[in-house]
Amino acid sequence: MYPSVRAAFRAFNETFEGVVPWMYLDIKGLVTVGVGNLIDPIELALHLPFRFRNEPNLAATTEEIAAEWRRVKANTALARAGHKACESLTQLALDEVAIDALIATKLAENEAILKESEFFQGFDSWPADAQLGLLSMAWALGPNGPKRFQKFAEACRNLDFVRAADNCAINAKGNPGIVPRNLANRTLFETAGQGPGTGDLSVLRYLP
């Protein structure tokens, strides 16, 4: 991905996910942290550098992380109550450095998996706005999600980003938080479909 996309990615996603340093349940009841980073199953949480919120210099042990994860996971009624509802259940948190590292790792993993698909193999030469649009979809769906949108995937393979914009909407039923992401993704692909305004495909033109 272009440096412009990487640099914009966290702030772009904060608009939709917020920044939450403690563990919480997303709308599907999956344990999450950071900027919408899933840490479910539990193995995804155990290696993270959680620290105690009231003692930031004190690192949590694997056992303490596991206990907190299970406590949050068990409170299924909080899945639709928002991340604040889980704050009182937790003592551990990630600092800003850890959140940045978590985002960067997941973003790189998503990019690598996306580019394995026949539909997105040209990703490196796409306009920056299209790169961010696809990475946004993968953040919400998982990296294997976008290729399941047949018309969208075919449009991307053909570099028809206007058609991709018409077919990139994620089902928002039961998850109204997806609506603004869908709007942003559509704008990104529409912008990409207009061609490079400066002649430089690496320039991100999206304005929220």
C-alpha positions in Angstrom: 0.0 0.0 0.0 1.1 3.6 -0.5 2.5 5.5 2.5 -0.4 7.9 2.2 -2.9 5.1 2.8 -0.9 3.6 5.7 -0.6 7.1 7.3 -4.3 7.8 7.0 -5.6 4.3 8.1 -5.8 4.7 11.8 -7.6 8.1 11.8 -9.9 6.9 9.0 -11.0 3.9 11.1 -11.3 5.8 14.4 -14.2 7.6 12.8 -16.2 4.3 12.7 -14.6 2.2 15.5 -13.4 4.7 18.1 -10.2 4.0 20.1 -10.8 1.7 23.1 -7.8 0.6 25.1 -9.7 -2.0 27.2 -11.4 -5.2 26.1 -15.0 -5.0 25.1 -17.6 -6.9 23.2 -18.5 -5.9 19.6 -22.1 -6.1 18.4 -21.6 -9.8 17.5 -20.3 -10.6 21.0 -16.7 -10.9 20.0 -13.9 -9.6 22.3 -12.3 -6.5 20.7 -9.8 -3.9 21.6 -8.0 -0.9 20.0 -9.6 0.4 16.8 -12.0 -2.4 16.2 -9.3 -5.1 16.5 -10.8 -8.5 17.2 -9.0 -10.6 19.8 -11.3 -13.5 19.7 -10.5 -16.4 20.1 -8.5 -15.9 23.3 -5.2 -16.8 21.8 -5.2 -13.5 19.9 -5.2 -11.6 23.2 -2.6 -13.5 25.2 0.5 -12.1 23.5 -0.6 -8.5 23.6 1.2 -6.1 26.1 -1.7 -5.3 28.4 -1.0 -3.3 31.4 -3.0 -2.4 34.5 -4.9 0.9 34.0 -4.3 2.1 37.5 -0.6 1.0 37.4 0.6 1.6 33.8 4.1 0.4 34.5 2.8 -3.0 35.7 2.5 -5.5 32.8 -0.3 -8.1 33.0 0.6 -11.8 33.0 -0.8 -14.2 30.5 -3.1 -15.6 33.2 -4.4 -12.2 34.1 -5.1 -11.4 30.5 -6.9 -14.7 30.1 -9.0 -14.1 33.2 -10.1 -10.6 32.0 -10.8 -11.9 28.5 -13.1 -14.6 29.9 -14.9 -12.2 32.2 -15.7 -9.8 29.3 -16.7 -12.7 27.0 -19.1 -14.1 29.5 -21.1 -10.9 29.8 -22.9 -11.4 26.5 -25.7 -9.0 27.4 -23.2 -6.1 26.9 -22.6 -6.8 23.2 -25.1 -4.2 22.1 -24.4 -1.8 24.9 -21.3 -0.2 23.5 -17.7 -0.4 24.6 -18.2 1.9 27.7 -20.4 -0.9 29.2 -17.4 -3.1 29.5 -15.0 -0.6 31.1 -16.1 -1.4 34.6 -15.3 -5.1 34.0 -11.8 -4.4 33.1 -8.5 -3.5 34.8 -6.2 -3.9 31.8 -5.5 -1.7 28.8 -3.2 -1.2 25.9 -1.2 2.0 25.5 -1.0 4.0 22.4 2.2 2.4 21.2 0.6 -1.1 21.6 -2.5 0.0 19.7 -0.5 1.4 16.8 1.5 -1.8 16.6 -1.7 -3.9 16.7 -3.2 -1.9 13.9 0.0 -2.0 11.8 0.3 -5.8 12.2 -3.3 -6.5 11.3 -3.3 -4.0 8.4 -0.2 -5.7 6.9 -1.8 -9.2 7.4 -5.0 -8.0 5.6 -3.1 -6.5 2.7 -1.1 -9.7 2.2 -4.2 -11.9 2.2 -6.1 -9.6 -0.1 -3.3 -9.6 -2.7 -3.4 -13.4 -2.8 -6.8 -13.1 -4.4 -7.1 -13.1 -8.2 -9.4 -10.1 -7.9 -7.0 -7.9 -6.1 -3.6 -8.9 -7.4 -3.2 -5.4 -9.0 -3.7 -3.7 -5.7 -0.2 -2.2 -5.6 -0.9 -0.1 -8.7 -4.4 1.0 -7.7 -5.2 4.6 -6.9 -4.7 5.3 -3.2 -8.4 5.9 -2.6 -9.2 2.4 -3.9 -6.5 0.9 -1.7 -8.0 2.5 1.3 -11.6 1.5 0.3 -10.6 -2.2 0.0 -8.6 -2.2 3.3 -11.6 -0.6 5.0 -13.9 -3.3 3.8 -11.4 -6.0 4.9 -11.2 -4.3 8.4 -14.9 -4.7 8.8 -15.4 -8.1 7.0 -12.1 -9.8 7.5 -9.5 -10.1 4.6 -11.4 -12.9 2.9 -14.7 -10.9 2.9 -14.4 -8.5 0.0 -13.8 -11.3 -2.6 -17.2 -12.8 -1.7 -18.9 -9.7 -3.1 -18.9 -11.0 -6.7 -19.8 -7.9 -8.7 -17.5 -5.8 -6.5 -14.6 -8.2 -6.9 -15.0 -8.5 -10.6 -15.1 -4.7 -10.9 -11.9 -4.4 -9.0 -10.1 -7.0 -11.2 -11.2 -4.9 -14.2 -10.1 -1.7 -12.5 -13.7 -0.4 -12.8 -13.8 1.5 -9.5 -17.1 3.3 -10.4 -18.8 -0.1 -10.6 -17.0 -1.2 -7.5 -18.5 1.8 -5.7 -21.9 0.6 -6.7 -21.3 -2.9 -5.2 -19.2 -2.3 -2.1 -22.0 -1.9 0.5 -21.7 -4.2 3.5 -25.0 -5.4 5.0 -25.9 -3.1 7.8 -28.9 -5.0 9.1 -28.6 -5.1 12.9 -25.3 -3.1 12.8 -26.1 0.5 12.1 -22.4 1.4 12.7 -21.7 0.0 9.2 -23.7 2.7 7.5 -21.1 5.5 7.7 -18.3 3.1 6.7 -20.3 2.1 3.7 -20.8 5.8 2.7 -17.1 6.4 3.1 -16.1 3.3 1.1 -18.4 4.3 -1.7 -16.9 7.8 -1.8 -13.4 6.2 -1.9 -14.1 4.0 -4.9 -16.0 6.8 -6.7 -13.0 9.1 -6.2 -10.7 6.4 -7.5 -12.9 5.9 -10.5 -12.6 9.6 -11.4 -8.9 9.1 -12.2 -5.9 10.7 -10.6 -6.5 14.4 -10.1 -2.8 15.1 -9.8 -1.5 12.3 -12.1 0.0 10.7 -9.0 -1.9 7.5 -8.0 -0.3 7.5 -4.6 -2.0 10.7 -3.5 -5.0 10.0 -1.2 -7.8 12.5 -2.2 -10.5 11.3 0.2 -11.8 14.0 2.5 -14.2 12.9 5.2 
